[in-house]
Amino acid sequence: MSKKEKEVLTQLADLLRQEKAADFEQFKNIIQSLTLDERRSKGYTWYPLQVIKTGYTIGDRAFVIVEKTSQLDKTHQFRAGKTVSLFTQQDGAYAPEKIGVIKYVVKHKMNIILNTKDLPDWIDQGHIGVDLVFDERTYLEMERALQRVIDASGNRLAELRSVLTGFALPQFMPTEHTVDIPNLNPAQNQALNQVIAARDLAVIHGPPGTGKTTTLVETIKVLSRSELSILVCAPSNAAVDLLTERLAQKELQVLRIGNISRVDDQIIKHTLDSQLSNHPESKNIKKVKIQAAQCRKKAQKFKRKFGAQERNERRALREEAKSLSAWANQLEDRLIDQIISQAQVICCTLVGAAQKILQHRQFKTIFIDEAAQALEPACWIPISKADRVVLAGDPFQLPPTIKSNTAAKAGLATTLIEKCISTSDQVCLLNIQYRMHEAIMGFSNQQFYQQKLMAHESVKSATLDWWDNQAIVFIDTAGCGFEEEVKPEHLSKFNPGEVNILQEHLLQLLTAYKDKTLPDIGIISPYKEQVRYLQKTFQQEEQLKDIEQLSIDTIDAFQGQERSMIYISLVRSNEKGVIGFLKDYRRMNVAMTRAKMQLVVIGDSATIGQDDFYAAFLDYCDAQGSYKSAWEYMQQ
C-alpha cells in the first residue's frame, strides 16, 4: 500500500472515531439525562410492556416479543437493527438489564434478540420496559473493516483498495457477446454489460425513476447463472427488504439475513430464521436448546443449603448444559451452512455482512445499493468479502446521516460512490425516467443532472384529471402573514398557515374527484413538527381524516416511494430569510421527484427566494406558468 493510500484510510478511521464520539455525546445529552416519563413521551422508551412470547433463535440466543400496553398513539424512535436494553422496574429500581437488538417492530409489538443465551429470571414478573441505547456495535464493525483494509497486503482486498480509493483505474474484460434484456432500455442494458465486463468495480448512477432497482435485479439474475452466490447489500433494512422481494419475484433462491423492516410473508419466508424453522431438523435443535437452558437455570438456582453434593450437582448441570449447547450449535451450524450454500443471492445490510455466519465466505460479486446513503467505512464491511464490487445509487438524493459537523466537513460526508464517480470515466448513468411528468423532472434535471435525463413517453405528458392539473405548481404565501412557529418540546418548526392553504387545495381536489377514484397522494415536509401538525389537523377534519389514498410524512420517510400527487410544505417564513436545513438541496431533490403527475409546493418566496437554488426554482415555476398566490386559496 502506498503512503498516500494509507494516509487516506487512516484519516477516514480518525473521522469515524470523531463521528462515534459525537454520536455518543448527542445520545448522552438527548436521552440519558431524561426521566423515564420524559423518555416515554419522546419515544425513546416503551413502558410498561406485556411479554407475548419468548424462545431461542440462531446462535443459541434468547428472544423476547413484547407489546406496548399504553401510549399507543405516540411516535417512537425504535427501528429494526437498533440496540436496546430490556429492563424491569419494580419498587422504583431497575433490575440488571439485558442488551439486545431489535429484529422487527410492527405497530405496538417488538421482537428483541438478546445478547445472551438465557432469558432474564424476571421476565415474567411484570413492569417490563425497553430503552433505546447507544449502538456501539455498528461502529466496532466499521472500525474492524477499516483496519482489515489498511492491513490488506498481496490479496484481492488490497487490489480493490487501490481501485476504490482512486489510486488505480478499474479494469474491464473484453466481451465477445453483449447481453440484451428486452425489458431494459439501452442505458440499463449498458449498465448490465458493464457489470459483466468489470474486473473490480462497476458504478451505476440511478437518478429518481430511472429503474435502478430493475436494472440491478436483472443484472443479478444474469450473473446468478454463472456465479455460485451473490451478496446484495444496502444501508437500511427497508432497502434490503425491497431488493429481497424483487429478486424473489424473478424466481431466484434468495436468503435474507439479519433484521427486517416489515413483517409480511413476502419477506419472512426468505429469512434465515424462517428457512431454519421450516426445516425438518429444526424441531430437534429447538428441543436441545430448551434442554440446555433448563440445565443452566437449574444450575443457577439459589439453594439455602449449599454443600459438596450441591456443588457437584451444579457442576454436572453446567457440564450437561455446555454439552447440549455445543450439540445444538453444531447441528444448527451445519444446517445454516447448507441453507447459505443453496442460496443464489444473499441479502443483508452493510453491517449485517459482518455476521458470523458469513465470516469465512467470499463472493465473486457484491452489490451495494443506495450507496450514496452509506458511510464509506460501512461499505468496506461487505467489500472485504468481494472479488468485484458494484456500487449503485444517486449522490444527488439523501446523503448519509452524520452527527459530527467537523467530521462531515473533513470528508466523512463524501461517500464511496461519489469518490468513484469523480475518479472513473466508466460510470453508467441511467438516463430514461419512468416516474414523472417532464415538467416535474425538469427542475431536478437542470440543477443536478446536466439535462441528461429524458422522460419516457408513457409519463412525460401524464397529468391528473381535474381543472387544476398543471404538473408543477408553486403556491406563494408571501404577504399572507404565515410566519413559521417553533414547538418548544422538539425545537422543530411548523407553519399552520401553509397547512390551511394545503387543505383548501386538497378539498378542491376531493370535490373534483367526488365521483371518480381519488389518486394516491403524499404530503411531505422537511420538518417533523409540520408533519405532526398536519397529521393532527387532518384527523380533526371530517372530510380528510379517513382518506385511504393519503399519507403524510417527512422527506426521509418518502425516499424510494412515489405518489400520483405530492404536496410539499416548506414551512420557513421569517423576515431574515433564514431557511435552515432547506439548504440541503439533495433532500429537496428527493421530495420533488416523488410526484408522478402533479407536484404542489407551498412556501414563502420572500424567505426562500434569497437562496440561489430556490430563486431558480421560483423562476422555473414562473416559466412553466404555474406560479400562484396563496390568496387564491384563502377562504373568505
Secondary structure by P-SEA (a helix, b strand, c coil): ccaaaaaaaaaaaaaaaaaaaaaaaaaaaccccccaaaaaaacccccccccccccccccbbbbbbbbbcccccccccccccbbbbbbbbccccccbbbbbbbccccccbbbbbccccccccccccccccccccccaaaaaaaaaaaaaaaaccccaaaaaaaaaaccccbbbbbbcbbbbcccccaaaaaaaaaaaacccbbbbbbccccaaaaaaaaaaaaaaacccbbbbbcccaaaaaaaaaaaaaacccccccccccccccccccccaaaaaaaccaaaaaaaaaaaaaaaaaaaacccccccaaaaaaaaaaaaaaaaaaaaaaaaaaaaaaaaaaaccbbbbccccccccccccccccbbbbcccccccccccccccccccbbbbbbbccccccccccaaaaaacccccaaaaaaaccccccccccccccccccaaaaaacccccccccccccccccccccccccbbbbbcccccbbbbbcccccbbbbaaaaaaaaaaaaaaaaaaccccccbbbbbbccaaaaaaaaaaaaaccccccccccccccccccccccccbbbbbccccccccccccccaaaaaaaaaaccccbbbbbcccccccccaaaaaaaaaaaaacccccccccccc
